[in-house]
Amino acid sequence: MPEYHAPLRDMRFVLHEVFAADKLWARLPTLAETVDTETADAILEEAAKVTGELLAPLNRSGDEEGAHWNDGVVSTPAGFREAYATYIEGGWVGLAGNPAYGGQGMPKMLAVQFEEMLYSANASFTLYSALTSGCCLALDAHASEEIKQLYLPRLYSGEWAGTMCLTEAHAGSDLGLLRTRAEPRADGSYAISGGKIFITGGEQDLTANILHLVLARLPDAPAGSKGISLFLVPKFLVAPNGELGARNALSCGSLEHKMGIKASATCVMNFDGATGYLIGEPHKGLAAMFTMMNYERLSIGIQGIGCAEASYQNARAYARERLQGHAPGGARALQKSADPIVAHPDVRRMLLTMKALTEGGRAFSTYVAQQLDLAKHSEGEERRHAEALVALLTPIAKAFFTDTGLESCIHGQQVFGGHGYIREWGQEQLVRDVRIAQIYEGTNGIQALDLLGRKVVANGADALHAFTGEIRAFLDAPAASHPFADRLLTAVENLESVSAWLLEQAEQDPALVNAVAVDYLNLFGYVAYAYMWARMAAVAQASRDNDEAFYGAKLATAQFYFTKLLPRIHSLDAVIRAGSAPLLELADDRF
């Protein structure tokens, strides 16, 4: 059975050496008393044990057994309940939660490292608590003080779980079409009626209560997305003292039978006049829900990185042991009948692609988390800059992490050859599990439209210029510290050039943004990773004498990224500048 070992050395490198997290935390008063280098390292060490020893061993068995549905009752696979009990004993659900309500208040920069470990070890298990964390964010930002006091401590403790109920059978990405109704009651509550599909953890046997955040329409709601309100609908009604009361009028109608994440209960939920409570203002539920959605989008992006890391670890170990043929130029393992396949250039191509994309993604997820920490804990212009970058980069994090995550998992499967298609090696499960990450929490096509249409074209690329301006400031430092400065600058200029072209052309071609958005997001993603690799390479070059094995490998991987992966932007640039016409010339009835 495949094993998972958290890449602690690389996580510490990114946190402490590349982003100097300890210095950032020390200057932000709300974090200075909460976390330092020693605390962060201790948390990472313990997290590595929890994920590697408790959760990873349940990954394959959970996939094979799956979640069960029986007359509305959902059971998780064998071992999940016991593992969850141990998991919440460690306080892991509330790691980054608000301390005022029982959370630990740890920075997002640290939390994303833990999330990656979770998804690497067991993506299905992780989803149960990931939705709870997002639910906590939405309540903390938009709920009344009474609701926060009553519900948040039990969510942070993991005693209760949360869900996000958006999608309906007829309304996927277009939430303006949803039909779930909310009728006001005399006591201030609402009767929620309707059906939701694809609800992660909508029913399970891990927690005593489940709190559903449900989008619904009030009787006087305007049409479209501007008429949506957000409601908290508990599985069991909760008394003012926190004790559980009667079962609410909601049920799980069935479980979806899925390609992957089979141990995660993906539910059809029915609300039949269930009691709910308004969160935030009437008709502004979509904005409130997006507080949770944006968190989940980064989290699901990290699912791509986590699965890719697990696939890389498996493929690397296999490539070092599997003997097949001789390396070009002559045998290396003279005492054996053949060489390990890691000696073959094509296998090295796949492994290096996985390594470069995964380590680049780890750095970029930490960078986005840094902006989230600054947006939450800093003030003034620094906060405004961070907020702009979070809005700009979140769709890239969700889509690019998961697109490259699937690419890496497929490479990992390919390294195994036919064995990669066989269940016992674990690679085929990773391919199945990571595939959903490109789809849920807003498909990657929707993320691309958000990036190009809303975050670049609609605001004249102001946030883009803030990001590229930061890269240029980095490059203005002494050239000796930036071994890939010229290539990074060329890539930034390419991104700025194609963005300016799009701003000009979009005024004349209404189909352009939709036609090229995915290509633009991918180009942006490769440039963002180039920035991360340049930063990592600068640190590695300065520290190489201290640890040749680690820093030398980092520089070699950076070299591979800049010479073999970053050039993909040139073909993407050509595709973007081809415009929308090639997509529109074929008549609808000729497809």
C-alpha positions in Angstrom: 0.0 0.0 0.0 1.4 3.5 -0.9 2.7 5.5 2.0 2.5 9.3 2.5 5.2 11.4 4.2 4.6 15.1 4.5 7.4 17.1 2.7 8.3 19.0 5.8 11.7 20.2 4.6 10.2 21.8 1.6 7.3 23.3 3.6 9.7 24.9 6.1 11.8 26.2 3.2 8.8 27.9 1.7 7.4 29.3 5.0 10.6 30.4 6.7 13.2 31.0 4.0 11.2 32.1 0.9 8.5 34.1 2.6 10.1 34.8 6.0 6.8 34.1 7.7 8.2 34.6 11.2 9.0 38.2 10.4 5.6 38.8 9.0 3.9 37.3 12.0 6.0 39.2 14.4 4.9 42.6 13.0 1.2 41.8 12.9 -0.1 42.3 16.4 -3.0 39.8 16.1 -0.5 37.1 15.1 2.6 38.0 17.1 1.2 36.5 20.3 -0.2 33.5 18.6 2.5 31.9 16.5 6.3 31.9 15.9 8.7 29.6 14.1 8.9 27.1 16.9 5.1 26.9 17.2 4.7 26.6 13.5 7.2 23.8 13.2 5.7 21.9 16.1 2.3 22.1 14.4 3.7 20.9 11.1 5.4 18.0 12.8 2.3 16.8 14.6 0.2 17.4 11.4 2.6 15.1 9.5 2.0 12.3 12.1 -1.8 12.7 11.9 -2.0 12.7 8.2 0.7 10.1 7.6 -0.2 7.6 10.3 -3.9 8.2 10.9 -5.5 9.3 7.7 -3.3 7.9 4.8 -3.8 4.2 5.9 -7.6 4.7 5.4 -7.4 6.2 1.9 -7.5 3.0 -0.1 -9.9 1.1 2.1 -12.2 4.1 2.2 -12.2 4.3 -1.6 -13.0 0.6 -1.9 -15.8 0.6 0.6 -17.2 4.1 -0.1 -20.0 5.9 1.9 -23.3 4.0 2.4 -26.9 5.2 2.2 -29.7 3.3 3.9 -33.2 4.9 4.1 -31.8 8.4 4.6 -29.0 7.3 7.0 -25.4 7.7 5.7 -22.5 5.8 7.1 -18.8 6.5 6.4 -16.3 3.7 5.7 -14.8 1.6 8.4 -12.3 3.5 10.5 -13.5 6.9 9.6 -15.5 7.6 12.8 -12.6 6.5 15.0 -10.1 8.6 13.0 -12.4 11.6 13.1 -12.7 11.4 16.8 -8.9 11.4 17.1 -8.7 14.2 14.6 -10.9 16.5 16.5 -9.3 15.7 19.8 -6.2 17.5 18.3 -8.2 20.6 17.6 -7.4 20.5 13.9 -10.8 21.7 12.6 -10.4 25.1 14.3 -6.7 25.6 13.5 -7.2 28.9 11.7 -10.5 29.8 13.4 -11.4 32.9 15.3 -10.1 32.6 18.9 -13.0 34.6 20.2 -15.2 31.5 19.5 -12.8 28.7 20.2 -10.6 28.7 17.2 -6.8 28.6 17.5 -6.2 31.7 15.3 -3.3 30.3 13.3 -2.3 32.2 10.1 -3.5 31.0 6.8 0.1 30.6 5.7 0.4 27.7 8.1 -3.0 26.3 7.5 -2.5 25.8 3.8 0.5 23.5 4.6 -1.7 21.4 6.8 -4.5 21.4 4.1 -2.0 20.1 1.6 -1.0 17.2 3.9 -4.7 16.4 4.4 -5.5 16.2 0.7 -2.3 14.2 0.1 -3.2 11.7 2.7 -6.9 11.2 2.2 -8.9 13.6 0.1 -12.3 12.1 0.9 -11.8 12.4 4.7 -10.5 15.9 4.3 -13.7 17.2 2.6 -15.8 16.6 5.7 -13.8 19.2 7.8 -12.9 21.5 4.8 -16.6 22.4 4.4 -16.9 23.0 8.1 -14.0 25.5 8.0 -15.6 27.4 5.2 -19.0 27.4 7.0 -17.2 28.9 10.0 -15.8 31.7 7.9 -19.2 32.6 6.5 -20.8 32.6 9.9 -18.0 34.6 11.5 -18.3 37.3 8.8 -22.0 37.6 8.4 -24.0 36.0 11.2 -25.4 37.7 14.3 -23.5 37.6 17.5 -26.1 35.3 19.0 -25.7 32.7 16.2 -21.9 33.0 16.4 -21.9 32.3 20.1 -24.2 29.4 19.8 -22.7 27.6 16.7 -19.1 28.5 16.1 -17.5 26.9 19.2 -19.1 23.6 18.3 -18.0 23.9 14.7 -14.4 24.8 15.6 -14.3 21.8 18.0 -15.4 19.5 15.3 -18.4 18.3 17.4 -20.7 19.7 14.7 -20.0 19.9 10.9 -21.0 22.4 8.2 -22.1 22.2 4.6 -22.7 24.5 1.6 -26.0 24.0 -0.2 -26.0 25.9 -3.5 -26.5 23.6 -6.5 -29.9 22.5 -7.7 -30.6 19.9 -10.5 -31.6 22.6 -13.0 -29.2 25.3 -11.7 -25.5 24.6 -11.7 -23.2 27.6 -12.2 -26.2 29.9 -12.9 -27.4 30.4 -9.3 -29.9 33.0 -10.4 -32.1 30.1 -11.5 -32.4 28.4 -8.1 -35.9 27.7 -6.8 -35.5 26.8 -3.1 -38.0 28.9 -1.1 -37.8 30.6 2.3 -41.1 31.5 3.9 -41.0 33.9 7.0 -42.5 32.7 10.2 -43.9 34.7 13.1 -41.0 33.7 15.4 -38.4 35.2 13.1 -37.3 31.9 11.6 -38.0 30.7 8.1 -39.5 27.6 6.5 -37.0 26.3 3.9 -38.3 24.1 1.1 -36.5 22.8 -1.9 -33.9 20.3 -3.1 -30.1 20.6 -3.4 -27.7 18.2 -5.1 -24.0 17.5 -4.9 -23.9 18.4 -1.2 -20.6 17.3 0.3 -21.1 15.8 3.8 -24.8 16.6 3.6 -25.4 13.5 5.8 -22.8 11.5 7.7 -22.2 9.7 11.0 -19.1 11.6 12.2 -20.7 14.5 14.1 -23.7 15.0 16.4 -25.2 17.8 14.2 -24.8 19.2 10.7 -25.3 22.8 9.9 -26.4 23.5 6.3 -25.8 26.9 4.8 -28.6 27.1 2.2 -29.3 29.6 -0.6 -33.0 30.3 -1.0 -35.5 32.9 -2.2 -37.8 35.0 0.0 -41.3 35.6 -1.3 -40.5 39.2 -2.3 -37.1 38.3 -3.8 -36.2 40.0 -7.1 -35.4 37.8 -10.0 -31.9 36.4 -10.7 -28.9 36.3 -8.5 -29.8 39.6 -6.7 -32.8 37.8 -5.1 -30.9 35.1 -3.2 -30.7 35.0 0.6 -28.5 32.8 2.9 -30.0 30.6 5.7 -28.5 28.4 8.4 -30.5 25.2 8.6 -29.4 22.7 11.3 -30.0 18.9 11.0 -31.1 19.0 14.7 -32.7 22.2 16.1 -30.5 23.8 18.8 -31.8 25.2 22.1 -30.4 28.5 23.4 -28.1 26.6 25.8 -26.7 24.6 22.9 -28.5 21.3 23.6 -29.8 19.4 20.6 -33.6 19.2 20.1 -35.9 17.7 17.5 -34.8 16.6 14.1 -35.4 19.3 11.5 -37.6 18.7 8.4 -34.7 17.8 6.1 -33.3 14.5 4.8 -30.8 12.9 2.5 -32.6 11.4 -0.5 -29.6 9.5 -1.9 -25.9 9.5 -2.5 -24.2 10.1 -5.8 -22.3 7.2 -7.3 -19.0 8.9 -8.4 -15.8 8.5 -10.3 -13.7 9.3 -7.2 -13.7 10.7 -3.6 -16.0 7.7 -2.9 -15.6 7.9 0.8 -16.9 11.4 0.8 -20.7 11.5 1.0 -22.0 13.5 -1.9 -25.7 13.9 -1.1 -29.1 14.8 -2.6 -30.7 17.0 0.2 -34.4 17.6 0.6 -35.7 20.5 2.7 -39.4 20.2 3.5 -40.3 23.3 5.4 -37.2 23.0 7.5 -36.5 25.7 10.1 -33.8 28.1 9.0 -32.3 31.3 10.2 -31.3 34.3 8.0 -27.6 34.9 7.8 -26.7 38.5 6.8 -29.2 40.7 4.9 -32.1 39.6 2.8 -31.3 39.2 -0.9 -27.6 39.5 -0.3 -26.9 35.8 0.4 -24.8 35.2 -2.7 -22.2 37.8 -1.5 -22.3 36.2 2.0 -21.9 32.7 0.6 -18.9 33.8 -1.5 -17.0 34.4 1.8 -17.2 30.6 2.1 -16.8 29.9 -1.6 -13.6 31.8 -1.9 -12.1 29.9 1.0 -13.3 26.6 -0.6 -11.8 27.5 -3.9 -8.4 27.9 -2.5 -8.9 24.7 -0.5 -10.0 22.7 -3.5 -7.0 24.1 -5.4 -4.8 22.7 -2.7 -6.5 19.4 -3.3 -4.8 19.4 -6.7 -1.4 20.1 -5.1 -2.0 17.4 -2.4 -2.9 14.7 -4.8 0.0 15.6 -7.0 2.4 15.4 -4.1 1.1 11.9 -3.2 1.4 10.8 -6.8 4.9 12.2 -7.0 6.1 10.4 -3.9 4.7 7.1 -5.2 6.2 7.5 -8.7 9.6 8.6 -7.4 9.9 5.6 -5.2 8.8 3.3 -8.0 11.1 4.8 -10.5 14.1 4.3 -8.2 13.3 0.6 -7.8 11.8 -0.6 -11.1 14.4 -2.1 -13.4 13.8 -1.8 -17.1 16.3 -1.6 -20.0 19.5 0.4 -19.9 20.0 4.1 -19.7 21.1 5.9 -22.9 24.9 6.0 -23.2 25.4 2.7 -21.3 24.3 0.8 -18.2 24.5 2.5 -14.9 23.6 -0.4 -12.6 26.3 -2.7 -13.8 25.7 -5.4 -11.2 22.0 -5.7 -12.2 20.3 -6.9 -15.3 18.8 -3.5 -16.0 18.8 0.1 -14.8 16.2 1.7 -12.6 13.8 3.6 -14.8 14.7 6.9 -13.1 17.7 6.8 -15.4 15.6 7.1 -18.5 15.1 10.7 -19.8 11.4 10.3 -20.5 10.7 9.1 -17.0 12.8 12.0 -15.7 10.7 14.3 -17.8 7.6 13.2 -16.1 9.1 13.2 -12.6 10.6 16.6 -13.0 7.3 18.0 -14.4 5.5 16.7 -11.3 8.2 18.1 -9.0 8.3 21.5 -10.6 4.6 22.0 -10.8 3.9 20.7 -7.2 6.7 22.7 -5.6 5.7 25.7 -7.6 2.1 25.2 -6.5 3.1 24.8 -2.8 5.0 28.2 -3.0 2.1 29.9 -4.8 -0.5 28.6 -2.3 1.6 30.0 0.5 1.9 33.3 -1.3 -1.9 33.5 -1.7 -2.3 32.6 2.0 0.2 35.4 2.8 -2.1 37.8 1.1 -5.1 36.5 3.0 -3.2 37.0 6.2 -2.3 40.5 5.2 -5.8 41.3 4.1 -7.1 40.1 7.5 -4.5 41.4 9.9 -2.8 44.4 8.3 -4.1 48.0 7.8 -4.2 50.7 5.2 -2.5 50.4 1.8 -0.9 47.1 2.7 -4.4 45.6 3.4 -5.9 47.1 0.2 -3.0 45.7 -1.9 -3.4 42.3 -0.4 -7.2 42.3 -0.9 -6.7 43.1 -4.6 -4.2 40.3 -5.0 -6.5 37.8 -3.2 -9.4 38.7 -5.6 -7.1 38.4 -8.6 -5.3 35.2 -7.7 -8.0 33.1 -6.1 -9.4 31.9 -9.5 -5.9 31.1 -10.7 -5.1 29.1 -7.5 -8.3 27.1 -7.8 -8.0 26.3 -11.6 -4.3 26.2 -12.2 -3.6 24.1 -9.1 -6.2 21.5 -10.1 -5.4 21.5 -13.9 -1.7 20.9 -13.1 -2.7 18.6 -10.3 -4.4 16.3 -12.7 -1.5 16.5 -15.2 0.9 15.5 -12.4 -1.3 12.6 -11.2 -1.5 11.3 -14.8 2.3 11.5 -15.1 2.6 9.6 -11.9 0.3 6.9 -13.2 2.3 6.8 -16.4 5.6 6.3 -14.6 4.1 3.0 -13.3 3.1 1.8 -16.8 0.5 -0.9 -16.6 0.9 -1.1 -12.8 -0.4 2.5 -12.7 -3.7 1.3 -14.0 -4.0 -1.4 -11.2 -5.7 -0.5 -8.0 -3.1 -1.8 -5.5 -0.5 0.8 -6.4 -2.8 3.8 -5.6 -2.1 5.8 -8.7 -5.4 5.3 -10.4 -7.3 6.4 -7.3 -5.4 9.7 -7.2 -6.3 10.3 -10.8 -10.0 9.7 -10.0 -9.9 11.6 -6.8 -8.2 14.7 -8.2 -10.5 14.9 -11.3 -13.4 16.4 -9.4 -11.3 19.4 -8.2 -11.5 20.9 -11.7 -15.3 20.8 -11.5 -16.7 21.6 -8.1 -16.6 25.0 -6.3 -17.0 26.6 -9.7 -15.6 24.8 -12.8 -12.2 25.9 -14.0 -13.9 27.5 -17.0 -15.9 29.7 -14.7 -12.8 30.5 -12.8 -11.1 31.6 -16.0 -14.1 33.8 -16.9 -13.9 35.4 -13.4 -10.2 36.1 -13.8 -10.2 37.6 -17.3 -13.7 39.1 -17.4 -14.1 40.5 -13.9 -10.6 40.8 -12.4 -8.7 42.0 -15.5 -10.9 43.5 -18.2 -13.6 45.0 -16.0 -11.2 47.0 -13.9 -8.7 47.9 -16.5 -6.1 45.4 -15.2 -5.4 47.4 -12.1 -4.9 44.3 -9.9 -2.8 42.7 -12.6 -0.5 45.7 -12.6 -0.2 45.5 -8.8 1.0 41.9 -9.2 3.4 42.5 -12.1 4.6 45.6 -10.3 5.5 43.5 -7.3 7.5 41.1 -9.6 9.3 44.0 -11.2 10.2 45.3 -7.7 11.6 41.9 -6.9 13.7 41.9 -10.1 15.1 45.4 -9.2 17.1 43.8 -6.4 20.8 43.0 -7.2 20.9 40.8 -10.3 23.3 38.3 -8.7 20.6 37.1 -6.4 18.2 36.3 -9.3 19.6 33.5 -11.5 16.5 33.5 -13.7 15.8 37.2 -13.8 15.9 37.6 -17.6 13.5 34.8 -18.2 11.1 36.0 -15.5 11.1 39.5 -16.9 10.4 38.2 -20.4 7.5 36.2 -19.1 6.0 39.2 -17.2 6.3 41.3 -20.3 4.5 38.7 -22.2 1.7 38.6 -19.7 1.4 42.4 -19.7 1.4 42.5 -23.5 -1.3 39.9 -24.1 -3.4 41.5 -21.3 -3.2 44.9 -22.9 -4.1 43.4 -26.3 -7.1 41.7 -24.7 -8.3 44.9 -23.1 -8.2 46.6 -26.4 -9.8 43.8 -28.5 -12.5 43.0 -25.9 -14.2 46.3 -26.7 -14.7 45.2 -30.3 -15.3 41.4 -29.8 -18.0 40.5 -27.2 -17.1 36.8 -27.5 -13.4 37.2 -27.0 -13.2 36.9 -23.2 -15.3 33.7 -23.2 -13.3 32.3 -26.0 -9.8 32.7 -24.6 -10.3 32.9 -20.8 -9.0 29.4 -20.1 -5.8 30.0 -22.2 -5.3 33.3 -20.4 -5.6 31.8 -17.0 -3.1 29.1 -17.9 -0.6 31.7 -19.2 -1.0 33.7 -16.1 -0.5 30.6 -14.0 2.8 29.7 -15.6 4.0 33.3 -15.1 3.0 33.3 -11.4 4.8 30.0 -10.9 7.9 31.5 -12.6 7.8 34.3 -10.0 7.6 31.6 -7.3 10.5 29.7 -8.8 12.6 32.8 -9.2 12.1 33.6 -5.5 12.9 30.0 -4.5 16.0 29.9 -6.7 17.3 33.2 -5.2 17.2 31.7 -1.7 18.6 28.4 -2.9 21.5 30.0 -4.6 22.4 32.1 -1.6 22.2 29.1 0.7 23.6 26.3 -1.5 26.8 25.9 0.5 24.8 25.0 3.6 23.0 22.1 2.1 24.0 21.1 -1.4 21.6 18.2 -1.7 18.5 20.3 -1.0 19.4 23.6 -2.5 21.1 22.1 -5.5 18.0 20.0 -6.3 15.9 23.2 -5.9 18.1 25.0 -8.4 18.1 22.1 -10.9 14.3 22.0 -10.7 14.0 25.7 -11.2 16.2 25.3 -14.3 13.8 22.6 -15.6 10.8 24.8 -15.0 12.2 27.8 -16.8 13.5 25.8 -19.8 10.9 23.1 -20.2 7.6 24.4 -18.7 7.5 28.2 -18.8 7.9 28.2 -22.6 4.3 26.9 -22.8 3.3 30.5 -22.5 4.3 31.2 -26.1 1.8 28.7 -27.6 -0.8 30.0 -25.2 -0.1 33.6 -26.3 -0.6 32.5 -30.0 -3.9 30.8 -29.2 -5.2 33.9 -27.3 -4.3 36.2 -30.2 -6.1 34.0 -32.6 -9.3 35.4 -31.1 -12.8 34.1 -31.0 -13.4 33.6 -34.7 -12.2 30.0 -35.0 -14.7 28.9 -32.3 -17.7 30.6 -34.0 -17.3 29.6 -37.6 -18.9 26.2 -37.3 -22.7 26.3 -37.2 -24.4 24.9 -34.2 -26.1 22.1 -36.1 -22.8 20.9 -37.6 -21.2 19.8 -34.3 
